[in-house]
Amino acid sequence: MQDMSHTQYFKVQKEPELGISDILEVVYQAMSEKGYNPVNQIVGYIMSGDPTYITSYKNARNLMMKIERDELVEEVLKYYIKKHSWE
């Protein structure tokens, strides 16, 4: 029988939060591995909001849905502009 006079502690480990670039990397790789064109599929998702454009393989769809689509577009545009040194 257990000792009921003490409170037991239960600690749940949080999963590390991924940034937008990390999520895009996972999604891109998952789409590529499944034979899809990742750029076309991600654009389809951004334009329509339909998560079925993203494969559920490697939890890519759930990860992608954690990002607001406008934040995704903003992040991609920032990266593009920075890469081309237009600022």
C-alpha positions in Angstrom: 0.0 0.0 0.0 1.2 3.5 -0.8 2.0 6.2 1.7 -0.9 8.6 1.3 0.4 11.2 3.7 2.7 12.9 1.1 1.9 14.7 -2.2 3.5 13.2 -5.2 4.8 15.4 -8.0 4.3 14.8 -11.6 6.3 16.9 -14.1 5.5 16.9 -17.8 8.4 17.8 -20.1 7.5 20.4 -22.7 8.5 19.8 -26.3 10.9 22.4 -27.6 9.1 25.1 -29.6 10.2 25.3 -33.2 10.6 28.5 -35.0 9.1 29.2 -38.5 12.3 28.3 -40.3 12.6 25.1 -38.4 9.0 24.2 -39.2 9.5 25.1 -42.9 12.6 22.8 -43.0 10.7 19.9 -41.6 7.7 20.5 -43.9 10.0 20.9 -47.0 11.9 17.7 -46.2 8.7 15.7 -45.5 7.1 16.9 -48.8 10.2 16.1 -50.7 10.5 12.6 -49.2 6.9 11.9 -50.1 7.5 12.9 -53.7 5.6 16.2 -53.7 6.9 19.6 -55.0 7.3 21.4 -51.7 7.2 24.9 -53.1 3.9 24.3 -55.0 2.3 22.6 -52.1 3.3 25.3 -49.6 2.1 28.0 -52.0 -1.2 26.1 -52.3 -1.6 26.0 -48.6 -0.7 29.7 -48.2 -3.2 30.8 -50.9 -6.1 28.6 -49.9 -5.6 27.9 -46.2 -6.4 24.3 -46.9 -4.1 22.1 -44.7 -4.5 19.1 -47.0 -1.9 20.7 -49.3 0.6 19.6 -46.6 1.4 16.0 -46.0 0.8 14.6 -42.5 4.0 12.6 -42.9 6.4 13.5 -40.1 3.7 15.6 -38.5 4.3 18.3 -41.1 0.7 19.3 -41.4 0.2 19.9 -37.7 3.5 21.8 -37.5 2.5 24.0 -40.4 -0.9 24.8 -38.9 0.9 26.2 -35.9 2.0 29.1 -38.0 -0.4 31.9 -39.0 -0.3 32.1 -42.8 0.4 35.9 -42.8 3.4 35.2 -40.4 4.6 32.6 -42.8 4.5 35.0 -45.8 6.2 37.7 -43.8 9.0 35.4 -42.7 9.6 34.2 -46.3 9.5 37.7 -47.7 12.0 38.9 -45.0 14.4 36.1 -45.8 14.1 36.8 -49.6 14.8 40.5 -49.2 17.7 39.9 -46.8 19.2 37.4 -49.1 19.1 39.8 -52.0 20.4 42.7 -49.9 17.7 45.2 -50.9 17.4 46.7 -47.4 
